[in-house]
Structure formats: C-alpha cells, structure tokens
C-alpha cells in the first residue's frame, strides 16, 4: 500500500496555524513515514494554545477630557476613536485619557495622554521608544536663576548622539553589572548608548527649565527627557519579541498592540530591563543637576522626580501610561515628593499631589499636549518669520535653543491652552496644585535638523 504524503494543508486540517516550522515538520514526517500516534506525538511540540481574539466591543475607559473649540473637538474625537480600537486588545481590562490627550499613529494606537491597563501582559508599543520619559526637580534655594541657567547651559547636552569620551560622566559599575546580567540589554549597542548618552537630553519637547517657586521664592531647575538611545534599543527588541508572541497567540491583534506575556521568561526579563532603564534615566537627570550644583559650589535644598511615560505594576495588572503622571504612590516605590506637570515654556511647572479615583485610575496629565501636528503648526505661522514668532511668544523670558536654531513647533502656541488643561484637571479630579514654578527661562534642543549635512548639501545644490 502506497504511503500518504502529507503537506501544509494536512497540518492545517489537524488544527495547526501556519508557521516557519511547517517545512521542516513536513519533511521530517514524510522522511520517517510518521502516521497515527507517532505523528501526533511528534507534532505535540508545535502545538500552540488556542488563538486569543480581540474583544468584539471595546472595554470601557474613562474620558477625562472635553473639547472647548472646533480644533479641540476634532482632536478629542480622533483620540476617542483610537482608544475605542485600542480597548479591543484582548489583554486590556481598563483605560483612561487625560485632558492633554492627542493622537499619535494609526487608529488603535495608544494616544499621548492615555492609560491602558493590561492583565499579565507588557505592551512595548504602549510605552513607545521614549521609555521612562520623566521630569526631575532640584531646589537651588535663593540662587539667582540666571546663574543656574548659565551653569546648566555649560553642563547639558541636547541633540542627536551622545557625549564624546572626554565629556562623558563616570558610569556606575553596579549599574553596568545589572545591564550585563539582563538578556535584553547585554549587547555592545545598548552598553555603548548607556555610557555615551548619560547626561544628554535629546531633542523635540525635552527641556531644561529654570524658575522660581511661587510659594517659597526659591530657584528651581527641572529637566525633562527619557532614556535616549539606551531605552530606544530596548523598545526595538521588545517589539520584536512581542510580535513573535502576537503571531503565535493573537494574530488578529493590531501589530502596535502586541504584548509579551509576563508569566514567560521573556516577560520577566523584559520587566527587569524596564526597571534598569528606569534607574538609568533617573541617573541621567541626576548627573546633570549635580553638575550644575558643582559648578555653583552649592548643595541642593530638595529634589524629587517622576516618570510619565512608563509601565507601572500593581499585582497582575500593568498600567501603561503613555504621557500620564502617576499620582498613586504604589506606582513609585522611591517616591520622595509631589509630582511635576510641565505645560509650556511660558507657563509654570505645576507641583501636584492627589488621590486615586475611579476615573483617574491613579494618574494625572503629563503636560499640555497638542491640538495639531508640528507640520500644521508651522503652516499656521507661515506669515511670520521664526524670529518674529519667537519674540512674540517668549517676551520677558530667557529662552535658549542649544542648536542656536529656533524650533517654532516647541513654542507656546504649539501646545494646548494651559488654562484649559488646568481647569479640566480640577473638573475631573486629576490632582491638586500645591505649588507652581514660575518661568524664568529654559533651554531646548532647537531645530537640530536645519543644518543637517544632507540639508546643507540640498541648499548648495539649489
């Protein structure tokens, strides 16, 4: 009797989902003429758990935002539509959006100003590449704010890339040992970024802000940045691992919402990697603040910080905050003070505290957010020069761009109305303002691409 030759359809009929392993398995079965129980036992190693399907309807989420004009209405509708798709992700059990919410990416992508709560799952796409974007405040007492800003300008580093070897900060050996012990972080690219990017602030909306406490009159310095290339490398690896799990467990889930199950070796290692990134990012703030203190030959009076772009764990629940400030102390084991909410360079940085409620899920806004894209904002200012917009919007402030090129998309008009965000914080119970750091000045990267080599070449050609 002639032996039956099996093919891919045979495996599909047996309930297996197509995969790269099909070719090898088919060749093995046919070569060894496996059938019946023998073939079943061999195929057992390739058996996957039942496919997990997205929810037919979105899980309910809290809406802590209300549009106050036509521009905001379009923005809020886009955010809500994206959240509706996001909340079909099968791991999610709850979610919320904040008053500073704005869309990013295709529908179903967590918006800036969004919180998504997953059970036993970490979604790298829901914390994005800028892992642990955060803010740190140091109280400089009665020091002249100009002295602080000048010393900070000499100490900080904005723009792409890292510091050269001569200006790098000393890297702690205990932190290096933790990095080398983690499977996600122990490679030369990660370690090199961790060393050279320490004490750097990147570009975009990251800043160094100096102002005075409304309550005490003390000068305070606040930095805003994330984990730079070190965290971006982890994000890239995390997304690849999550995609592998998505294909095996839930191929109908949107790619950007792929997850790593926490109860796997990969899940545990990724969670540990996130904590190391968090430790590095806090140090990234501290070395800059300490360098300014050293230049001024003084000691700090107070210091506190919080991240607002991270994953927070509470039992088997993982709170993905994509631009949301944690109010609940359970999210921050090293909490030393209230939380910080920056608005824009011409507005105070809010110092807040607050209780967890059913609607806020333990979070507050992280800033002012945007109602339009950078491109739309540039077009809206097309009738004025960059210098004119800058002079108009920063009058009375000492605002500097590290690249010496104005970035109009980071000026106050690029952001939502700060008063609206504050009013909605009160309306929805999203934290209480206990002090304000009134602006003196700030440093930002500026338009770091204006003089990029390829743009210089294009201008010469034209």
N, C-alpha and C positions, 0 to 999 in steps of 0.2 A: 504493500500500500504506500502510495507516494506521500511524503511528509508535507504538511501545510506550511507555507512560507508566510510569516506574519509581516505586517507593515505598520505604518503610523496609524492608520485607521483602526487596526486591531487594538492598539493601546488606547485610543480614544474611546472605542466601544467598551473597553474594560473600565472606563471612568477616569483615565489619566489625562491631565492637561498637557498640551504640547510643550516641550522644552528642549534645551540643547542636548539633554541626556537621551532623547529618543533614538538618535542614530546609533550610539554606542550600544544601547539596550537591544535594539532590533538585531544588530549584527551578532551580539552575544547569544541571544535566544535562538536565532537561526543556525548559527555555527554549532551550538551544543544541542540543537534539536530539543529544546525545552518545551514541555507542554504540561497541561494539567497542574497538579500541585507543585511540581518543580518550577514551572514558570511563575506561578503565583508567589512562591517563596522568594524567588529572585527579584520580582517586581516590588516586593514589600518595601525595599529600601528607597524606592522612588515615590512612595505613596505620600500624598500631601493631605493636610487637614482640609475639611470642607471649605469651599470658597466662601469668603465673607463679603456680603454685598452691601453697598452703600444704603443708607436709610432711604426709603421711598419718599418720606417727607422730612424736612429739616427739623432737628432738635430745637426746642425753644431757646432763645437767647435774649439777654437784656439789652434794651436800647436806651442808652443814656445820652442821647443827642437829639437836638431839634433844630431844623433849618430855620434861619431868620431872614433869608432873602432868596432870590431865584438861583443865584450861583450856588449857595449852600444846599438848596433843595436838590439840585442835580447831583451834587457830591454825596449827600446823605442817601439818596435813592440808589446810587451806584454801590455805596458801601453795604447797604442792607441787602441788595440783590446778591452781592458777592458772599455775604455772610450766610444767606439762605442756601447757597450751593455748598459752602464750606461745611455747614452744620449737617450735611448729609453724610459726612465722613463717618464710617461705622464705629470708630473708637470714641467719638465725642459724646459727652454727656451734658455739657453746659457751655455757655459762652456769653460774651458781653462786648459792646462797643462803647467807646468813650466820646466825650464832646469834641476831641481833636481828631476823630477818625477821618481817614482819607484813603481812597482806593489805591492799590498797587498790584500790578499784574492782572492776568485774565480772571474772569469770574470764577469764584470758588477759592481764590487766594485770600488768606487772612489779611484784612486791611491793617494799615498802621492805625494804632488806637484800638486794636482788637485783642480780646482774650478768648482762648479756646481751651476747654478743659477735657482732657482725654483720660481714659482709664487704661492703666498699664501699657501706655504707649508714648514714645517720644517722636515728635514730628519735626525733623530738621527744617523743613520748609516753613514751619510756623515760628521759628526764631530767626530765620534768614541768615545771611552771611555775616552780618554785623553782630555776632554773638556777644551778649553782655554789654551792649551799648549802655553807658551809665554816666552818672554825674557825681563828682566829689567836691565838697566844700571845705576850705580851710579858713579859719578866723585869724586875721593878722592884727587884731587889736586896733589901736588908733594910728596905725601906719598910714602915711599918705598914699592914696590909691594909685597915683601916678608912679610912685616908686615901685609898687607891686607890679603894675602893668609893664613897666620898663624892664624890670628884672625877669618877668615872665617871658617877655619877647626875646630876651637873650637866651632863655633856657629851653623853650619849647621847640617843637619841630612839626610843621604842617606839610602836607603834600604827599605825593606817592613815594613809595620806597621807605627805607629805614635810615638809621644813622650810620655814618661811616665808622670804622673801627676806633678812630681817635676820639669820637664823641659819644660812644656807647656807654650806657650805665652798667655798673657791675651786676652780673646776673647771679641770683642766689643759687647755690649748689643744691640745696634741699628741693627747690622747685624744679631744677633740672633733673634731679633723680626721679621726681614724680612724672615728669614728661616722658622720660626714657622708659618708665615702667608701664606706660599705657600704650596699648596696641594701636590706637588711633593717632597718637601724637609722636611716636618714636620713629621719626624719619628725618633726614637731613633738611628737607624743605621746611618742615614745621619748626625744628630746633633753630634753624638759621633765622626764620622770621621772628621767633620768640626773642632771640638775642637782639637783632638789629632794629626791630620795631618797638622795643621797650623805650618809653619816653617819647613816643610820636602820637600825633593826633589825627592823621588822615586828612580828609577834605570834606566837601559837602557841608552839612549843617553842624559839624563838630566845631567846638569853640573853646576859647579861654575867656572868661568873663570876670570883670572886677567891678565891685560896687560896695555900697555901704548898707549895713543893716538898718532898717527903719526903726527898729526897737532900741538898739544899743549904740548906733553910730559907728560901730566897728567896721573896718575894711575887710571884705571877704573875697576870696578868689574861688571860682568854680570852673572846673573843666568838664567837658562833655566829649566822650569818644568811646569806642568799643575795643574789640580785641584785635583789630587790624589784620594783617596777613596771617597771623597765628590762628585766629578764630576762623578766618575765611577758608583756610586749609581743612580744618575740622569739618566745617559745613559741607564742603565738596565731598569729603569721604563719607560723611553721614548720609548725604542724599543718595549716593551710590548704593550704600548698604540698605537704606530704606526702600529704594527702587527694587532691589532684589527680593525683599520681603513682599513688596506690593505685588509683584508678578506672581509670587507663589500663593499669597494669602488673599489678595483682593484686587485683581487686575482691573476691575471697573472703577476703583477709586482713582480720583484725579492724581496725576503724577506729582503735582506740587504738594499733595497731602499724604504722600507715602509715609509710613511710620516704621520705627524699629521697636518690636515688642520688648518691653522692659524685662520680661522673665526669660530672656535669652542671654548668652554670653556677650553677644554684640550690644544688647541693651544695657547691661550692667557696665560694660567698658565705655560705652558712649556717655552714660550718665557721669561716670568718674571723669571722663575727659572734659565734660562741661564744667565740672567743679574746678578742674585745673585751669581751664580758660578763665573762669571767674576770678580765681586767685591771681592769675597773671594780670588781668585787666585792672583789678584794684591796685596792684603794684604799679601798673602803667600810669595811673593817676598819681599815686603817692610819690614816685621818683621826681615827677615834675614839680609838685608842690614843695617837696623837701629841697629841691634845687633852688627854688625862689627864696625859701626861708634861709637857706645857707648864704645866698648872695646878700641878703639883707641882715645877716648875722642876728637872727632872732628865732624864738621858739613859737610854735603855734599856740593859740589860746583854745581852739576847739577844732574838731574835724568830724565829718560824717559823710556818708555816701549811700547811694542806692543804684542798682541797675534798673532799667526799664525796658529791656529787650532780652528776655531770658525765659528759661523753663523752671518753674518752681514746683516742688514735690510736696504733697500732703497725703501720706498713706499711699494708696494705689492710684491717686489722681495726680495728673501732671498738668499744671496750669501754664499754657504757652502765652506769654504776654508779648505781643508784637507792638511795642510802644505803649506800655501801660505801667504806671508806677505802683509797686506793691505797698499797700497800707498795712496789711496784716503782718505782725512780727513773726508769725510762723513761717513766712516765706524767706526771712532773712535771719539766719542763726547768729550773724555777727552784728546785728543792728546796734548802733551807738547813738542814734539821734533821730530827729524827724526826717521827712523826705523832701526832695527837691523837685520842683517843676519849673523849668525854664520856659519862657514864652517867645520873646524875640529880643534882639539886641537892644531895643529901645524901651523895653518893658522890664519890670522887676522879675527876678527869680523868686518864685514862691516857696516858702518853707512851710510844709503842711504836716498834719497828722490827721488820723481819722479811724473810724471803726468799720469793720466788715459788715456789709448788709446783703440782703438777698439780691439787690440789684447791682451792687458794685463788685460782688464776688471777692472783695478784699483788695480792690485796685482803684487808682485814680488816673486822670490823664497824665501824659508824659510831657506835654508841651502844647503848642498852639496848632500844630498840624497845618495842612494846606488845603485850599479850595480849588487850586488849579495847578497844572503841571509847570515845571520850570520853563518849558517852551512857551506855554500860554502866557506866563508872567512876563517873559522877555518881550513878547509881541505887544502886551498891554502897555509897555513902557517904550515902545519903538519911537515915539515922537520926542523923547528926551535922550540926552546922552547919559552914559553911565555916571559920569561925574555930577550931572545935574540931579539925577535921582538920589545919588549918594548924599550930596549936600543937603537936599531937602529932607531926607528921612533920618539922618544921623546928626542933625544940628544939636550942638551942645554936648556931644559925646566924643570920646577918644576911641574911634573905631579904626582898626588896622587890618589890612589883608597881608598875610605872611608872604604871598607871592607878589605883592605890590600891584595886583590886578583886581579891580572891583568885580565882585560877583553879585550882580543885581538880584539874582534868584535867592539870595540869602538876606536881603534887606527886609525890613519890617513888612512892607506891602506884599511880600511873597507869602505871608502866613495869614492864618485866620485871625479875625479880630480877637485880641486878647481879652477884652472885656466880656465878649460873648462866652468864651471858654470859662472864665471865672464865674460868670452868672450861672452857667449850666452846671458847674461843679457844685454850687450851692443848691440849685434846683434838684439835682439828682443825688445829693448826699455823697459827694465824691471827695471828701476830705475838707478839713478846716484850715485856713491860712492863719498861721501863728506869727509869722514874720515875713518881711519882704527884703530882698537885697536890691536896693535901688541902683540903677545902672550908672557907672562912671565911664566904662569903655570895655572893649573886647578885641580879641584877635581871632581871625578866621583864616582859613586857607586862601580864600580868594579864587579867582578863575585860574586854576592850575593848568588848564589845557590851552589857554590862549597862546602861550609861547611854546607849545609842544613842538618838537622837531619837525613832525610831518606838517604842522600848520605853517611853520616858518617857510618850509620848502614850497608849500602851495602858494603862499603870499608872494614869494620871489618869482615863481612861475607866472603868476597873474600880472 
